[in-house]
Amino acid sequence: MAPRVLSRLKSVDFYRKLPTDLTEATLSGAAISVVTTFLILFLLGAELSSYMSTQTRTDMVVDRSAHGELLRVNFNISFPQLSCEFATLDVSDAMGLKRLNLTKTVRKQPITEFGDKAGLAMEDKQHHDPKYDEEHPGLQYEDVNISVPLSGDTFEPTASRYDVLVVNFHAPWCPWCQRLGPTWEAATEEIHNRYPESDGRIRLAKVDCTAEVDLCRKHFITAFPSIRIFRHGSDDVVRLGHHEHEAYYGDRTKEDLVRMADSLALSAGEPHTFVHGVSKSAKSAGCAFSGFVLVKKVPGTLHFVARAPGHSFDYLNMNLSHMVHYLYFGNKPSPRRRAMLASMHPLGLTDDWSDKLKGQLFDDEGTGITYEHYMQVVLTTIEPRKRPELQFDAYEYTVQSHKYNTATEDHASAKFTYKMSPIQIVVTEQPKQLYKFLTAICAVIGGVFTVAGILDSTVYQVNRLAKKVDLGKQG
């Protein structure tokens, strides 16, 4: 019974064998077999490499960020012609939020006009609205014309004559200077009465910066009024190898100005001691901003400008040229996350994949120029399947930059405007199915073997036909 069943099973054999003595081996068949073997091995290796590599799927969805989630904007920007003394960063957005002179997460580094460090990095400080006298007392002193401002010729001799010289650098068009003017004259008169010429300890004076442009530039005057303090003919204070100057930022009433002058007179023999309202600032032409701000995911603007309460600025003569060292959104990826980003990002990572402004210089020899950068930000979320702890939100942006003259604007500035795209790109890691890998292997082996068989049969038949033709010619 068993032999009969086995005999019937043979009838369904798909791979019937020919007796060895009925087959014929050829050189062409051997060559094709060798080539076929190497081709099959190569294709099998390629399929195995494809199966082991990371496969990703890219989807575009509406931004799935949590409601109220904040976006971190990181920056390091140098302004070689914008002094740190009054340089500020303001932030505004489309929802009406305005934050002026951010200080908590912003640091300012004084730099020279060539970009070198010129002082100690510092956290920005808030300027307050100075108080003024409601009514200005009249002038009583008539022996000295205290209203005559200093000039480039008289400035140095006057500063050297007194232990302390307090100078009000002003501009006639400045409304704050106009408001301070009568009070400054009255305080000057009182200090002159208290400390006559023979005393030589202190004197108050003023400089018109519209008439003495070079003198004001020499002392880095960018705001009006600027009240500077000179000791023994110089306002230079050296601290830890860096040059600074002393300036008065307190209230502008006659009482406060006289109190400040009295304190300076008492400290004339002990220079640079603490005086209420007087603080030090770096003597430098430029400023570098670094830090970060947290903003809502709505259109907004980072606004770099010179501004301070109680001060006016000649914006038409300001130079806001700047160098962007970096400006990117979100958190910087760790080396492991960056490697994952590089492997899963649809087109890989370029050098500027997250920071299109990095290392760019925006320069203009003219003044009164506003620079504006418009950035469109896209969120890309990387979701690894095997290592979910490496999931990461990467922000990329496109940028368009331009500049224009601010003759019709209120002030020159540098604006970095951003807008979040409502579309989020999600890149997920997709495993390759085992059955697909096995199907591909079978297709490679079967397909190559079949094509090689057809080729071998064709070559064999051609050879036989050629031999018959030769035999016919010989006969």
Residue pairs with C-beta under 8 A, 6 or more apart in sequence:
26 460
26 463
28 456
28 459
28 460
28 463
29 456
29 459
29 460
32 452
32 455
32 456
32 459
33 452
33 456
35 452
36 448
36 449
36 452
39 448
40 444
40 445
40 448
40 449
43 444
43 448
44 441
44 444
44 445
47 437
47 440
47 441
47 444
48 437
50 432
51 432
51 437
54 343
54 344
54 429
55 429
55 430
55 431
55 432
56 344
56 346
56 427
56 428
56 429
56 430
57 427
57 428
57 430
58 346
58 425
58 426
58 427
59 425
59 426
59 428
60 423
60 424
60 425
60 426
61 423
61 424
61 426
62 422
62 423
62 424
63 297
63 379
63 420
63 421
63 422
63 423
63 424
64 381
64 424
65 297
65 379
65 424
68 296
69 297
70 294
70 295
70 296
70 297
71 294
71 295
71 296
71 297
71 329
71 330
71 377
71 395
71 420
72 292
72 293
72 294
72 329
72 330
72 331
73 292
73 293
73 294
73 295
73 302
73 327
73 329
73 418
74 291
74 292
74 326
74 327
74 328
74 329
74 332
75 289
75 290
75 291
75 292
75 302
75 324
75 326
75 327
75 416
76 288
76 289
76 290
76 324
76 325
76 326
76 327
77 288
77 289
77 290
77 304
77 322
77 323
77 324
77 325
77 327
77 414
78 111
78 115
78 286
78 287
78 288
78 289
78 322
78 323
78 325
79 87
79 286
79 287
79 288
79 289
79 304
79 320
79 321
79 322
79 414
80 111
80 112
80 113
80 114
80 115
80 285
80 286
80 321
80 322
80 323
81 113
81 285
81 286
81 318
81 319
81 320
81 321
82 222
82 286
82 287
82 304
82 306
82 318
82 319
82 320
82 322
83 110
83 220
83 222
83 281
83 284
83 285
83 286
83 287
83 306
84 108
84 109
84 110
84 119
84 122
84 281
84 282
84 284
84 286
84 287
85 220
85 222
85 223
85 247
85 281
85 282
86 127
86 222
86 223
86 306
86 307
86 308
86 311
86 313
87 108
87 287
87 289
87 304
87 305
87 306
88 100
88 101
88 102
88 124
88 304
88 305
88 306
88 307
88 308
89 101
89 102
89 106
89 124
89 289
89 293
89 302
89 303
89 304
90 98
90 99
90 100
90 101
90 102
90 302
90 303
90 305
90 307
91 97
91 98
91 99
91 102
91 293
91 295
91 300
91 301
91 302
91 303
92 98
92 99
92 300
92 301
92 303
93 295
93 296
93 298
93 299
93 300
93 301
94 298
94 299
94 300
95 296
95 298
97 296
97 300
100 307
101 124
101 126
101 127
101 307
102 124
102 293
103 123
103 124
103 125
103 126
104 123
105 291
105 292
105 293
105 294
106 123
106 124
106 289
106 290
106 291
106 293
107 121
107 122
107 123
107 124
107 289
107 290
107 291
108 121
108 122
108 123
108 124
108 287
108 288
108 289
109 117
109 119
109 121
109 122
109 287
109 288
109 290
110 117
110 118
110 119
110 120
110 242
110 282
110 284
110 286
110 287
110 288
111 117
111 118
111 284
111 285
111 286
111 287
111 288
112 118
112 284
112 285
112 286
113 285
113 286
115 286
115 288
115 323
118 242
118 243
118 282
118 283
118 284
118 286
119 242
119 243
119 244
119 282
119 283
119 284
120 239
120 240
120 242
120 282
121 290
127 249
127 308
127 309
127 310
127 311
128 309
129 309
129 310
130 249
130 250
130 251
130 252
130 309
130 310
131 251
131 252
131 253
131 256
132 179
132 180
132 183
132 251
132 252
132 253
133 183
133 252
133 253
133 254
136 182
136 183
136 186
136 254
137 186
137 254
138 186
139 146
139 185
139 186
139 189
140 189
141 189
141 192
141 193
144 192
146 185
146 188
146 189
146 192
146 204
147 185
149 205
149 206
149 207
149 208
149 211
149 212
150 158
150 167
150 205
150 206
150 207
150 212
151 207
151 211
151 212
151 215
152 212
152 214
152 215
155 207
155 212
155 215
156 233
158 165
158 203
158 205
159 165
159 167
159 230
159 233
159 234
160 232
160 233
161 200
161 203
162 200
162 201
162 202
162 203
163 200
163 201
163 202
163 231
163 232
163 265
163 268
163 269
164 201
164 202
164 203
164 229
164 230
164 231
164 264
164 265
164 268
165 202
165 203
165 204
165 205
165 229
165 230
165 231
165 233
166 202
166 203
166 204
166 205
166 227
166 228
166 229
166 230
166 248
166 260
166 261
166 264
167 204
167 205
167 206
167 207
167 227
167 228
167 229
167 230
168 177
168 180
168 184
168 204
168 205
168 206
168 207
168 225
168 226
168 227
169 206
169 207
169 209
169 216
169 219
169 221
169 224
169 225
169 226
169 227
169 228
170 177
170 180
170 181
170 206
170 207
170 208
170 209
170 224
170 225
171 177
171 208
171 209
171 210
171 224
171 312
171 314
172 178
172 208
172 210
173 210
173 312
174 224
174 225
174 312
175 312
176 224
176 225
176 310
176 311
176 312
177 224
177 225
177 312
179 252
180 225
180 252
183 252
183 253
183 254
183 257
184 204
184 206
184 257
186 254
187 204
187 254
187 257
187 258
187 261
188 204
188 205
190 254
190 258
191 202
191 203
191 204
191 258
191 261
192 203
192 204
194 262
194 265
195 201
195 202
195 203
195 265
201 265
201 268
202 261
202 264
202 265
202 268
204 257
204 261
207 215
207 216
209 215
209 216
209 221
209 224
219 228
219 235
219 245
220 245
220 283
220 284
220 285
221 228
222 306
222 313
222 314
222 318
223 306
223 308
223 311
223 312
223 313
224 311
224 312
224 313
224 314
225 311
226 247
226 311
227 247
227 248
228 235
228 245
228 246
228 247
228 248
229 235
229 245
229 246
229 247
229 248
229 264
229 278
231 246
231 268
231 271
231 272
232 271
235 245
235 246
235 283
236 243
236 244
236 245
236 283
237 243
237 244
237 245
237 246
237 272
237 280
238 244
239 280
242 282
243 282
243 283
243 284
244 280
244 281
244 282
244 283
245 280
245 281
245 283
246 272
246 278
246 279
246 280
247 278
247 279
247 280
247 281
248 260
248 277
248 278
249 277
249 278
249 279
250 256
250 260
250 276
250 277
250 278
251 277
252 310
256 277
259 276
260 275
260 276
260 277
260 278
263 275
263 276
264 275
264 278
267 273
267 275
272 280
288 325
289 304
290 325
293 302
295 418
297 420
298 420
299 417
299 418
299 419
299 420
300 417
300 418
301 415
301 416
301 417
301 418
302 415
302 416
302 417
302 418
303 413
303 414
303 415
303 416
304 320
304 322
304 413
304 414
304 415
304 416
305 411
305 412
305 413
305 414
306 313
306 315
306 318
306 411
307 313
307 411
313 411
315 368
315 406
315 409
315 410
315 411
315 412
316 367
316 368
316 406
316 407
316 412
317 367
317 368
318 367
318 368
318 411
318 412
319 364
319 366
319 367
319 369
320 369
320 370
320 371
320 412
320 413
320 414
321 361
321 362
321 363
321 364
321 369
321 371
322 361
322 362
322 371
322 414
323 359
323 360
323 361
323 362
324 357
324 358
324 359
324 360
324 361
324 362
325 358
325 359
326 355
326 357
326 358
327 355
327 357
327 358
327 416
328 354
328 355
328 358
328 395
329 354
329 377
329 395
329 397
329 418
330 354
330 393
330 394
330 395
331 393
333 341
333 392
333 394
336 390
337 382
337 390
337 392
338 349
340 382
340 384
340 387
340 390
340 392
341 349
341 382
341 392
341 394
342 348
342 349
344 382
344 384
344 427
344 429
345 353
345 380
345 382
345 394
345 427
346 425
346 427
352 358
353 394
353 396
354 394
354 395
354 396
356 375
356 397
356 398
356 399
357 373
357 399
362 371
362 401
362 403
362 414
364 403
366 405
367 412
368 405
368 406
368 407
368 412
369 403
369 404
369 405
369 406
369 412
370 403
370 404
370 405
370 406
370 409
370 412
370 413
370 414
370 415
371 401
371 402
371 403
371 413
371 414
371 415
372 401
372 402
372 403
372 404
372 414
372 415
372 417
373 399
373 400
373 401
373 415
373 416
373 417
374 399
374 400
374 401
374 417
374 419
375 397
375 398
375 399
375 416
375 417
375 418
375 419
376 397
376 398
376 399
376 418
376 419
376 421
377 395
377 396
377 397
377 418
377 419
377 420
377 421
378 395
378 396
378 397
378 421
378 423
378 424
378 425
379 393
379 394
379 395
379 420
379 421
379 424
379 425
380 393
380 394
380 395
380 396
380 424
380 425
380 426
380 427
381 391
381 392
381 393
381 394
381 424
381 425
381 426
381 427
382 390
382 391
382 392
382 393
382 394
382 427
383 391
383 426
383 427
383 428
383 429
384 390
384 391
384 429
385 428
385 429
385 430
385 431
386 429
397 418
406 412
406 413
